[in-house]
Amino acid sequence: MTPDTMSAERETGNTRDDTGDDTGYKVPGLERGLKILTEFSPREPVLGAPELSRRLKIPRTTVFRLLQTLESLGFLERADKDRNYRLGVAVLRLGFEYLSSLELTDLGLPIIEALRNETGLTSHILIRDGRDVVFVAKAQSHTPIFSSVKVNVGTRLPAHATTHGQVLMGDLTLDDLRRLYPEPKLHRFTKLTPETIDELYERIRDDAQRGFAISESSFERGISVVTAPVRNDTGRIVAVITTTIPRPEIDAALLDSGLIDKVRHAADELSQRLNYRPKHGPGAGSKYMKALGI
């Protein structure tokens, strides 16, 4: 063993058997942190420090420090004001390509391709990563008039300023939003960008109640979208499906074609493939259109 190796072991807290067995190298803090992450499951998506301390037989003060560390790295996020936690998006990033291919990509790509074929519009799947939304799958339009929209997979946009992000934050409470955006004023990209947390929360609640959202040049001039939420087996919003129209407004002909219901149906289909069972039936899109007199 070299002096550098011995120094590294002292700094990290690693140990090694006198027999020379390399499996003796361990970092106790890392091991405990990973054990905490494995306690979360679809059946128990929310856990607190007392319960984790009891299960893992780790002192509660140590559990609190581990939880705060995992939260700071994005592997956990606060589930409520009672110090409970749930898995964060960073867990997804650990094996993003593999996990997304199993669920959102493998399951969702045929759905947005069918939506693209039915509407002629470029369609995407997006997730939220903290204060950003991320495009994780796309079906490019083959229709020349609509083919100018070319957003690459991996593109990030600010969640608070986009309809996609506002729909993705549909599960968040006002306290959740204040923790996510502690600043007094939100950065404005256009005159339609919400300027305060209260304004953002009101918009999120409206979209959540409606079950979908429409944006007409609210983030990027000349771009309109229809977006609907995708939920997993726990009922949480984990993604959105969206269609993009390279026009400042959505014309009546597209709405008359049932565009809103088609996007919502695609989102509902992906939700069902993720084992979500809705409590309420479809139809909000039609009701919205009737309310508009369309």
N, C-alpha and C positions, 0 to 999 in steps of 0.2 A: 504494500500500500504506500503510495507516494504522499509526501507532506501536503500537496494540493488536495488529494482525495480526502485525507483526514480532516483538513480544514473545511472542505465542502460539507462533510458529514456533520461536523459540529454546528455549522451555520444552519443547516436544514433540519437537524434533528433526526437524520437518517440513522438506522442501526444495521449491523450486519453480524451474522453468526460467526463465532470463532472458527467454525468448520469451513468458512469460505463460501458458504451457500449464498449466491447472489439474491435469492428470494428473500433474504433477511433485510434487504434495503427497503425501508418504508418511511413515508412522511406521515406521521399520525394525523396532522391537521388536514392534509389532503384526503386521507382515508375517511376521516369523519365527515368531511364535507360531501364526499361522494355518497356516503351512506345516507346522509340527510336527503340528497336528491332522489335516491332510489325509494325512499319512503312514500313519495308522492305517486299517485296512481289515478286512473279515471274514476275508480270507486271512492278514493279519498284525495280529491284534488286540492283541498285546503287543509293545512296543518299548522299548529302553533308550537312555540318553543317548549312549553310544559310537556306536551304529548311526545314530542321528539326526544326530549331529555329522558322521559320514562322508557320509551321503546329502545333507545340506543344506549341507555345507562351512561349518559354523558352529563356532567354537571350543567345545570341550567345556564349559568353565566357563560360557559364555554359555547353552549348551543346558540345563545344570543349573539355572541361574536361571530360565529360561523354563519349564522343567518344574515347578519348585516354585511359580511364580506361577500356572500353569494348574491345578495341583493345589489350591492354596489357594482358587481360584474355582470348583472343582468340575468343570472341564472335563476333567481327568485324575484318575485314582486309581491307587494302587499296586496292581500285579498280584501282587507277591511281595516277599520280603525282599531280593531282589537288585537293587533300584532300577529295576525295569522298571515300565512304566506301561501303562494301557489307558484308553480313553475313559470319561469320567464322565457322570453324569446331566445335568449342566448343558449338555452338547452337545445333548441332547434338548430342553431347555427353549428353546434358541435358536429353534427352529421347532416348538415343541411341538404346536400345533394341526395343522400340516401333516403332521408325521411320524406323530403318533398317528392321524390320519385315514387315512394310507396303510397302517399296519400294525395297531397294537393296537385302534384303533377300527373302521376299515373291515373289517378281517379278523375282529376279535373280537366286534363287536356282534351279528352274526347268530348267532354261537355261543352267547353268553350269553342271547340272546332265546329260542333253541331250548331251552336249559337251563331257563330260567324257565317256558316253556310246558310242558315235560315234568315239572317238579317242583312248579310252582306257587309257587316261592320267588323272592324278589328275588335277583338275581345281579349280580356286579360284576367288573370287571377293575381290578387295582391294580398300581402299580409302586413301587419304593423310590427315594426321593430322600434320600440321606444317612441321617440318623437317623429319617426319617419314611417312612410309606407314604402314597401319594396315590391316591385313587379317580379313575380316568380314564374309566370307562364303566360304565353301569348298565342293567339291564333290570328295571323295577319290577314287582313281583308284581301280578297282577290278582285274586288270591284274597283275599277280605276278611279272612280270619283271619290272613294273612301280609302284608298290605299296609301294616302300621304301620311297617315298616322303611323309612325314607326318608333315605338318605344322599346328599348332593349330590356330583356330579362336582367334584373339586377339594378335597374334604375331606381333611385330613391327620390322621394318628394316629401315636403313637410306635411305631417299628418294634419295639423290644425288648419292649414290653409287649403286643403283639398277635400272634395266630397268623399273620396275614397277613405281618407283618414277619419273623417267625421263619422262615417258609417262604421268603420272598424272600432271606434271608441264607444260604440253604442252601449256597452256593458259597464262603462266607467261611471262612478259616482262623481259628484262635484268635488269631494275631497280627493278622490283619485286624480282628477284633473289638476287640482291645485298642487299636488305633489309632483305631477309630471311637468307642470308649467308654473314654477314658483315666481316667475317675474311678473311685475304688475301689469305690463302691457305685452301683448303678443305681436310678433313681427308681421307687418302687413305687406302682402304681395300685390294685392289689388284693393280697390275700394270695397269689394265684397268679402275680403278676409275678416273674420271675427277679430275684434281688437282686444277683448277682455275674456277672462275665463267664463264669466257669467253668460256672455254672448255666445261663446263656443258651446257651452253646456246646453243652452236653449236650442241651438241648432242641432246638436247631437240628439237631444230628446225628441225633437220634431221628426228627424229622420228615423229614429228607432221606433217611434209610434207608427209611422207611415209604413215601415218595412222596406223601404228603398229610398233612393235619393236621385234627384236630377240636378245637374249643374250646367249652366249655360254661360260659358266664358268667365266663370268665377275665379279660376286660377290662371289659365292661359287663354289669351284672347283668340277667338276663332275655334275653340275646342269645347265641345259639349259632351256630357257623359250621362249614362244611366247606370246606377250602381246598386247592388243588392247584397246583403250579408250572407255569409256561409257559417253555419254553426256545427260544432262537433257533438260527440255523444253526451257531453256534460251540459250542453246548451250554450256554451260560450261562443262568441263570435271569434272565429279564427282566420277568416279571410273574407274577401269580397270578390264578386264577379262583376265585371263592368264592360260596357260597350262604349266605344268612342266615336263621336261624330265630328269630323273636321269642319264644323260650321259654328258660327257664333250663337245660333239658336237651333233647337230641334223643331223641324217643320211638322206641321199637322199630319202630313201623309205618313211619316214614320210612326207617330203616336197612334194614328188610326190603324196601323198595321199590327198593333198589339205589342209594340217594342217593350214597354214596361213589364208586361206579364211574361214575355219571353225571357227577359233577364232574370226576373224573379223565379221563374220556373227552373232556369239553369242553376241558380244559387240553391234553390230547394233540393234539386236533384243531387248536387254535390253534398249538401248537408245530409241527405238520406244515406249517401254512400259512406259518410263518416259516422253513421249510426245515430244521427239526430232524429228524434221523433217529435214533430211540432205539435203544440197544443191547439193551435188554431189553423184553420184551413187557408188556402190561398184566396186571392181575390182583391187584395188591397189595391193592386195596380189598376184594376178595372174601376174600383170605387173612386180612386184618385182621378182617373180620366173623366168619370161622370161628373165629379165635383168641378172639374175644369170646363165642363160642357163640351168635351171632345167626343 
